[in-house]
Amino acid sequence: MQFGAAMFFTDYSMTPAALGRALEERGFESVWAPEHSHIPLSRKSPFPGGGDLPKRYYDCMDPFVTLTAAAAATTTLKVGTGVCLVNQRDPIQTAKQVASIDQVSEGRFLFGIGIGWNADEMENHGTTFETRAKLSRERIEAMKEIWTKSKAEYHGEFVNFDPMMAWPKPVQKPHPPVIVGGAFPQGARRALRYGNGWIPIAGRAALDMDDILSRFKQMAAEAGRDPAEVPLSLFGSSDDVDHLKRNRDRGIARTVISLESDKEDKILPVLDHWAARIRALRE
């Protein structure tokens, strides 16, 4: 099981370059950057985490910029969007951004995507909340065409373009892994339909992990997918070593811890704590 860390990078947080180096030095596999383009003052959708929306949601930087900085400061650390809100982004331009960061990082990019929860935010982008999932799927399908074809075209309900040429192509073939975020069963179903991995969030599922994994394998069989082709990246976890070992033995591919948007004096001790857990699991 690999370990990653996610942070809302802001102008008052640890820089992505500094965090990337610190993670790489401590045996982490990946760094993840969430995104929100903005936060409207109205609120149709409650915050999934409960309570008031944390300030870092209003303040976070663009993930492709911060992850490029992290990639430039490291040599082996993978860089991932956790998650990119593709239904708020133009698919042609986003396909170029994904391919570009995969080139710059020499094939270290992980394309975590999600359908989003903030109705007000996505409606400001012209996205209808009720059809956001289908729009996301079409945009991913369209991007795959751009990444893998010299002359790409796509014709869907929401995304439509005639044959075109777009470079660069990604380093990773056929493209960087598309890791789909979302709860069970909807998120799992989307991951099996068009993803190369699934990101559930620990603590938000109504089922226990053993039940979820059992049902996920059944869904994979029904969809004609090998579960090994759709590994789980679990966001959020207890730091208990026995708990982590159970998740490792269950086949969880990656555990991603969530960091506050703080400076080194607060973040580095947290990373040292988790580095000890990583070593314990590898002994």
VODRENTI-510184 format. One record per residue: z negated, x, y negated of N, C-alpha, C in turn. Coordinates in steps of 0.2 Angstrom, whole numbers, padded with zeros to 4 digits, always signed. Atoms other than C-alpha are relative to their C-alpha. Example, Ala and Ser with C-alpha at 12.3 -4.5 7.8 and 13.67 -1.06 7.14 Angstrom:
2
+0000+0004+0006-0039+0062+0022+0000+0004-0006/+0001-0004+0006-0036+0068+0005-0003-0004-0005/
END
This chain:
283
+0000+0004+0006+0000+0000+0000+0000+0004-0006/-0001-0003+0006+0005+0006-0017-0004-0003-0005/+0004+0003+0005-0005+0004-0033+0004+0001-0007/-0003+0000+0007+0002+0000-0051-0006-0003-0005/+0004+0002+0005-0006-0004-0067+0004-0004-0006/-0003+0004+0005-0001-0017-0080-0004+0000-0007/+0003+0001+0007-0004-0017-0099+0004-0003-0005/-0003+0003+0006+0001-0027-0114+0000+0006-0005/-0001-0005+0005+0007-0012-0125+0000-0003-0007/+0000+0003+0007+0002-0015-0143-0001+0007-0004/+0001-0006+0005+0000-0004-0159-0007+0002+0000/+0007-0003+0000-0018-0002-0155-0002+0001+0007/+0001-0002-0007-0017+0001-0136+0001+0008+0001/-0002-0006-0003-0015+0017-0126+0008+0000+0000/-0007+0000+0000+0003+0023-0128+0003-0001+0007/-0003+0000-0006+0015+0020-0114+0001+0007+0003/-0001-0007-0002+0019+0038-0113-0007+0003+0003/+0007-0003-0002+0000+0043-0112-0002-0004+0007/+0003+0004-0006-0004+0029-0099+0005+0002+0006/-0004-0002-0005+0011+0034-0089-0002+0006+0003/+0002-0007-0003+0006+0052-0087-0007-0001+0003/+0006+0000-0003-0012+0047-0083+0000-0004+0006/-0001+0003-0006-0006+0035-0070+0003+0004+0006/-0003-0005-0004+0005+0048-0062-0005+0005+0003/+0005-0005-0002-0009+0061-0062-0005-0003+0005/+0005+0003-0004-0020+0049-0053+0002-0004+0007/-0002+0002-0006-0009+0044-0039+0003-0008+0000/-0003+0007+0000-0003+0027-0045+0008+0000+0001/-0007+0000-0002+0015+0022-0040+0004-0003-0006/-0004+0004+0005+0020+0011-0055-0004-0002-0006/+0002+0003+0006+0017+0005-0073+0004-0006-0001/-0004+0006+0001+0021-0013-0078-0002-0002-0007/+0000+0003+0007+0024-0021-0095+0002-0007+0000/-0002+0007+0001+0023-0040-0098+0003-0001-0006/-0003+0001+0006+0032-0048-0112-0001-0007-0003/-0001+0006+0004+0031-0062-0125+0003+0002-0006/-0003-0001+0006+0043-0062-0139-0004-0002-0006/+0004+0003+0006+0031-0072-0150-0004-0005+0003/+0004+0006-0003+0018-0085-0148+0000-0005-0006/+0000+0005+0005+0021-0101-0158-0008-0003-0001/+0007+0003+0002+0005-0109-0167-0001-0006+0004/+0001+0006-0003+0008-0125-0158-0001+0002+0008/+0001-0001-0007+0003-0127-0140+0001-0006+0005/-0001+0006-0005+0011-0139-0127-0002+0002+0007/+0002-0002-0007+0007-0128-0112-0007+0004-0001/+0006-0004-0001-0011-0122-0108+0001+0007+0003/+0000-0007-0003-0014-0104-0105-0002+0000+0007/+0002+0000-0007-0014-0102-0086-0006+0003+0002/+0006-0004-0002-0028-0090-0086-0006-0004-0003/+0005+0004+0003-0039-0103-0095-0003+0002-0006/+0003-0002+0007-0048-0103-0112+0006+0001-0005/-0005-0002+0005-0040-0096-0127+0005+0006+0002/-0004-0005-0001-0025-0085-0127-0002+0006-0003/+0003-0006+0002-0030-0067-0128+0005+0003-0006/-0004-0002+0005-0024-0058-0144+0006+0005+0002/-0006-0005-0003-0013-0045-0134+0006-0004+0001/-0006+0004-0001-0001-0059-0130+0004-0001-0006/-0003+0001+0006+0003-0061-0148+0003+0007-0003/-0001-0007+0003+0004-0042-0151+0005+0004+0004/-0003-0005-0005+0014-0035-0136+0007+0002-0003/-0007-0002+0002+0029-0024-0139+0005-0002+0005/-0006+0001-0004+0046-0025-0131-0001+0004+0007/+0001-0004-0006+0044-0020-0112+0005+0005+0001/-0005-0005-0002+0061-0011-0111-0001+0006-0004/+0001-0006+0005+0056+0000-0126-0006+0004+0003/+0006-0003-0003+0039+0004-0119+0001+0003+0007/-0001-0003-0007+0044+0007-0101+0005+0006-0001/-0004-0006+0001+0058+0019-0107-0004+0006-0002/+0005-0006+0002+0044+0029-0116-0004+0002+0006/+0004-0002-0006+0034+0029-0100+0004+0004+0005/-0005-0003-0004+0049+0034-0090+0001+0007-0002/-0002-0006+0002+0053+0048-0101-0006+0005+0000/+0006-0004+0000+0035+0055-0100-0002+0002+0007/+0002-0001-0007+0034+0055-0081+0006+0002+0004/-0005-0002-0005+0044+0061-0066+0001-0004+0006/+0000+0004-0007+0040+0050-0051-0002-0007-0001/+0003+0006+0001+0031+0035-0059+0006-0006+0000/-0005+0006+0001+0041+0018-0057-0002-0004-0006/+0001+0004+0006+0042+0007-0072+0003-0007+0001/-0002+0007-0001+0042-0012-0071-0001-0005-0005/+0002+0005+0004+0043-0027-0081-0004-0005+0004/+0005+0004-0004+0028-0038-0076-0003-0006-0004/-0007+0001-0002+0036-0050-0080+0005-0001-0006/-0005+0001+0005+0052-0051-0090+0002-0008+0000/-0002+0007+0001+0056-0069-0096+0007-0001-0001/-0007+0000+0001+0074-0070-0092+0003-0006-0003/-0003+0006+0004+0076-0088-0098+0000+0000-0007/+0001+0000+0007+0072-0082-0115+0005+0006-0002/-0004-0006+0001+0085-0067-0114+0007-0002+0001/-0007+0000-0002+0104-0066-0115+0001+0004+0006/-0001-0003-0007+0110-0062-0097+0004+0006-0001/-0005-0006+0000+0124-0050-0102-0003+0006-0004/+0004-0005+0003+0113-0040-0114-0005+0003+0004/+0005-0002-0004+0099-0040-0102+0002+0004+0006/-0003-0004-0005+0110-0034-0088+0001+0008-0002/-0001-0007+0002+0114-0019-0099-0006+0004-0001/+0007-0003+0000+0096-0016-0103-0003+0003+0006/+0003-0001-0007+0091-0016-0085+0004+0006+0003/-0004-0006-0003+0106-0004-0080-0002+0006-0004/+0001-0005+0004+0102+0007-0095-0007+0004+0002/+0007-0003-0001+0083+0010-0091+0000+0002+0007/-0001-0003-0006+0088+0012-0073+0003+0007+0000/-0003-0006+0001+0099+0026-0078-0004+0005-0003/+0004-0005+0003+0087+0034-0090-0006+0002+0004/+0006-0001-0005+0073+0033-0077+0002+0003+0006/-0002-0003-0006+0084+0040-0064-0001-0004+0006/+0001+0004-0005+0082+0025-0053-0007-0002+0002/+0007+0001-0001+0064+0021-0056-0002-0007-0002/+0002+0007+0003+0065+0003-0063-0001-0005+0005/+0002+0006-0004+0057-0012-0055+0001-0006-0005/-0001+0006+0004+0064-0029-0062-0004-0006+0002/+0005+0006-0001+0049-0041-0062+0002-0005-0004/-0003+0006+0004+0055-0058-0068-0005-0006+0001/+0003+0007-0001+0047-0075-0071+0003-0005-0004/-0003+0006+0003+0051-0092-0077-0004-0002-0006/+0004+0002+0006+0037-0093-0090-0004-0006+0000/+0005+0006+0000+0023-0105-0094+0000-0003-0007/+0001+0003+0006+0024-0107-0113+0006-0004-0003/-0005+0005+0001+0035-0122-0117+0002+0002-0008/-0001-0001+0007+0034-0119-0136+0004+0007-0001/-0004-0006+0001+0040-0101-0135+0007+0000+0003/-0007+0001-0002+0055-0104-0124+0004-0005-0004/-0004+0005+0004+0060-0119-0134+0003+0003-0006/-0002-0004+0006+0061-0107-0149+0007+0004+0001/-0006-0003-0002+0074-0098-0139+0006-0004+0002/-0005+0005-0002+0084-0114-0135+0000-0001+0007/+0000+0001-0008+0078-0115-0117-0004-0006+0001/+0003+0006-0001+0073-0132-0111-0005+0001+0006/+0006-0002-0004+0056-0131-0102+0002-0003+0007/-0001+0003-0006+0061-0143-0088+0005+0003+0005/-0006-0003-0004+0077-0133-0082-0001+0008-0001/+0000-0007+0001+0070-0116-0085+0001+0004+0006/+0000-0004-0006+0069-0111-0067+0007+0001+0002/-0007-0001-0002+0087-0115-0063+0004+0005-0005/-0003-0005+0004+0092-0106-0079-0001+0007+0002/+0001-0006-0002+0083-0091-0073+0004+0003+0006/-0004-0002-0006+0091-0091-0056+0007+0002-0002/-0007-0002+0002+0108-0092-0064+0001+0006-0004/-0001-0006+0004+0105-0078-0076-0001+0006+0005/+0001-0005-0005+0099-0067-0062+0006+0001+0004/-0006+0000-0004+0114-0072-0051+0006+0004-0005/-0005-0002+0004+0125-0068-0066-0001+0008-0001/+0001-0007+0001+0117-0051-0069+0002+0004+0006/-0002-0004-0006+0119-0046-0051+0008+0001+0000/-0007-0001+0000+0138-0049-0053+0002+0006-0005/-0001-0005+0005+0138-0038-0069-0002+0007+0003/+0002-0006-0002+0128-0024-0060+0005+0003+0006/-0003-0002-0006+0139-0024-0044+0007+0000+0000/-0008+0001+0000+0157-0028-0049+0003+0003-0006/-0004-0004+0006+0169-0018-0060+0003-0006-0005/-0002+0006+0004+0176-0035-0066-0004-0006+0002/+0005+0005-0002+0162-0048-0066+0002-0006-0004/-0001+0006+0003+0163-0066-0069-0005-0005+0003/+0005+0005-0002+0151-0081-0067+0001-0007-0003/-0001+0006+0002+0152-0099-0068-0005-0005+0003/+0005+0004-0003+0137-0110-0067-0001-0006-0005/+0001+0006+0004+0129-0125-0076-0002+0003-0007/+0003-0003+0006+0120-0114-0089+0003+0006-0002/-0003-0007+0001+0128-0097-0088+0008+0000+0002/-0007+0001-0002+0147-0096-0089+0004+0006-0004/-0005-0005+0004+0159-0081-0093+0005+0002+0005/-0006-0002-0004+0176-0076-0087+0000+0008+0001/+0001-0007-0002+0180-0059-0080-0001+0005-0006/+0002-0004+0005+0173-0045-0090-0002+0007+0003/+0002-0007-0002+0169-0026-0089-0006+0002-0004/+0007-0003+0003+0151-0019-0093-0002+0006+0004/+0003-0006-0003+0144-0002-0090-0006+0002-0005/+0000-0003-0006+0133+0007-0086-0002-0005+0006/+0003+0004-0006+0129+0001-0068-0006+0004+0002/+0006-0003-0002+0112+0004-0061+0000+0006+0004/+0001-0006-0005+0107+0020-0052-0001-0003+0007/+0002+0003-0006+0099+0009-0038+0006-0004+0002/-0005+0004-0003+0111+0001-0026-0003-0005+0005/-0005+0003+0004+0116-0013-0026-0002-0001-0007/+0003+0001+0007+0104-0015-0041-0008+0001+0001/+0007+0000-0001+0086-0013-0045-0003-0006+0003/+0003+0006-0003+0074-0024-0035-0002-0005-0005/+0002+0006+0004+0072-0041-0043-0006-0003+0004/+0006+0002-0003+0054-0045-0040-0003-0007-0004/+0001+0007+0003+0050-0064-0043-0007-0002-0001/+0007+0002+0000+0034-0069-0050-0001-0008+0000/+0001+0007-0001+0026-0086-0047-0005-0002+0005/+0005+0003-0005+0013-0096-0037+0003-0002+0006/-0003+0003-0006+0015-0102-0020-0001-0008-0001/-0006-0002-0003+0025-0111-0015+0006+0001-0004/-0007+0000+0004+0038-0112-0029+0002+0007-0001/-0002-0007+0001+0037-0093-0033+0003+0003+0006/-0003-0002-0007+0039-0089-0015+0007-0002+0002/-0006+0003-0002+0053-0100-0013+0006+0003-0004/-0005-0003+0004+0062-0093-0028+0002+0008+0002/-0001-0007-0002+0059-0075-0022+0004+0000+0007/-0004+0000-0006+0066-0079-0005+0008-0002-0001/-0007+0002+0002+0082-0087-0013+0004+0005-0003/-0004-0005+0003+0087-0073-0024-0004+0006-0002/+0003-0006+0002+0074-0060-0025-0001+0006+0005/+0002-0006-0005+0069-0043-0017-0007+0001+0000/+0007+0000+0000+0051-0046-0019-0004-0006-0003/+0004+0005+0003+0037-0058-0024-0006+0002-0003/+0006-0002+0004+0023-0057-0037-0004-0006+0000/+0005+0005+0001+0009-0069-0034-0006+0003-0004/+0005-0002+0004-0006-0068-0045-0007-0001+0004/+0006+0002-0004-0023-0066-0036-0005-0004-0004/+0004+0004+0003-0035-0079-0039+0003-0007-0003/-0003+0006+0003-0023-0092-0045+0003-0005+0006/-0002+0004-0005-0018-0098-0028-0005-0005+0003/+0005+0004-0003-0026-0113-0020-0001+0001+0008/+0001-0001-0007-0024-0106-0002-0003+0007+0000/+0002-0007-0001-0032-0090+0005+0006+0004+0002/-0006-0004-0001-0021-0075+0007+0003+0000+0007/-0002+0000-0007-0020-0076+0026+0005-0006+0001/-0004+0006-0001-0013-0094+0025+0006+0001-0004/-0006-0001+0004-0001-0089+0011+0005+0004+0004/-0005-0004-0004+0006-0075+0021+0003-0003+0006/-0003+0003-0005+0008-0085+0036+0005-0005-0001/-0005+0005+0002+0017-0099+0027+0006+0003-0003/-0005-0003+0003+0027-0087+0018+0005+0003+0005/-0005-0002-0006+0034-0079+0034+0004-0006+0003/-0004+0005-0003+0038-0096+0040+0006-0002-0005/-0005+0002+0005+0047-0100+0024+0006+0005+0000/-0006-0006-0001+0057-0083+0026+0004-0002+0006/-0004+0002-0006+0062-0088+0043+0005-0006-0001/-0004+0006+0002+0068-0105+0037+0006+0002-0004/-0005-0002+0005+0078-0096+0023+0005+0005+0003/-0004-0006-0003+0085-0083+0035-0001+0006-0003/+0002-0007+0003+0076-0069+0026-0005+0004+0005/+0005-0004-0003+0067-0055+0034-0006+0001-0005/+0006-0001+0005+0049-0055+0026+0000+0007-0003/+0001-0007+0002+0050-0036+0025+0005+0002-0006/-0005-0001+0006+0065-0038+0013-0003-0003-0006/+0003+0004+0006+0054-0048+0001-0008+0002+0000/+0007-0002+0000+0038-0038+0000-0004-0002-0006/+0004+0003+0005+0023-0044-0010-0003+0005-0004/+0004-0004+0005+0016-0036-0026-0005-0004-0003/+0006+0004+0002-0001-0043-0029-0003+0002-0006/+0003-0001+0007-0006-0044-0047-0007-0002+0000/+0007+0002+0001-0025-0043-0049-0003+0001+0007/+0003-0001-0007-0037-0038-0035-0007+0002-0002/+0006-0003+0000-0055-0034-0032+0000+0007+0002/-0001-0007-0001-0059-0016-0032-0004+0002+0006/+0003-0002-0006-0069-0017-0016+0004+0003+0005/-0005-0003-0005-0062-0005-0003+0001-0004+0006/-0002+0004-0006-0064-0016+0012+0005-0006-0002/-0005+0005+0002-0055-0030+0002+0007+0003+0000/-0007-0003+0001-0041-0018-0002+0003+0002+0007/-0002-0002-0007-0040-0012+0016+0003-0006+0003/-0003+0006-0004-0038-0030+0022+0007-0002-0003/-0006+0002+0002-0024-0033+0010+0005+0005+0002/-0004-0005-0002-0016-0016+0015+0002-0002+0007/-0002+0002-0007-0017-0022+0033+0003-0006+0001/-0004+0006+0000-0010-0039+0029+0007+0001-0002/-0006-0002+0002+0005-0030+0023+0002-0001-0007/-0001+0000+0008+0003-0032+0004+0003+0007-0002/-0003-0006+0001+0015-0019-0002-0002+0004-0006/+0002-0003+0006+0008-0016-0019-0006-0004-0003/+0005+0003+0004-0008-0020-0029+0001+0003-0007/-0001-0002+0007-0006-0020-0048-0007-0003-0004/+0006+0002+0003-0022-0020-0058+0002-0001-0008/-0001+0002+0007-0023-0027-0076-0004+0004-0004/+0004-0004+0005-0029-0016-0090+0000-0003-0007/+0001+0003+0007-0035-0021-0107+0004+0004-0005/-0004-0003+0005-0025-0016-0122-0004+0005-0004/+0005-0005+0003-0037-0001-0126+0003+0007+0000/-0002-0007+0000-0036+0017-0130-0003+0004+0006/+0002-0005-0005-0040+0032-0119-0007+0000+0002/+0007-0001-0001-0058+0032-0121-0003-0006+0005/+0002+0006-0004-0060+0015-0112+0005-0001+0006/-0005+0001-0006-0044+0016-0100-0001+0005+0005/+0000-0006-0005-0046+0033-0092-0006-0001+0005/+0005+0001-0005-0063+0029-0084+0002-0005+0005/-0002+0005-0005-0056+0013-0077+0005+0003+0005/-0005-0003-0004-0041+0023-0070-0004+0005+0005/+0003-0004-0004-0053+0036-0063-0004-0004+0006/+0003+0005-0005-0063+0022-0054+0005-0002+0005/-0005+0002-0005-0047+0016-0046+0003+0005+0004/-0002-0006-0004-0041+0033-0042-0004+0002+0006/+0004-0001-0006-0056+0035-0031+0001-0005+0006/-0002+0006-0005-0051+0018-0022+0006+0002+0003/-0006-0002-0003-0034+0025-0020-0001+0005+0005/+0001-0005-0004-0040+0040-0012-0003-0002+0007/+0004+0002-0006-0052+0031+0000+0005-0004+0004/-0004+0004-0004-0038+0020+0006+0005+0005+0004/-0005-0004-0003-0027+0035+0010-0003+0006+0004/+0003-0005-0004-0040+0045+0019+0000-0002+0007/
END
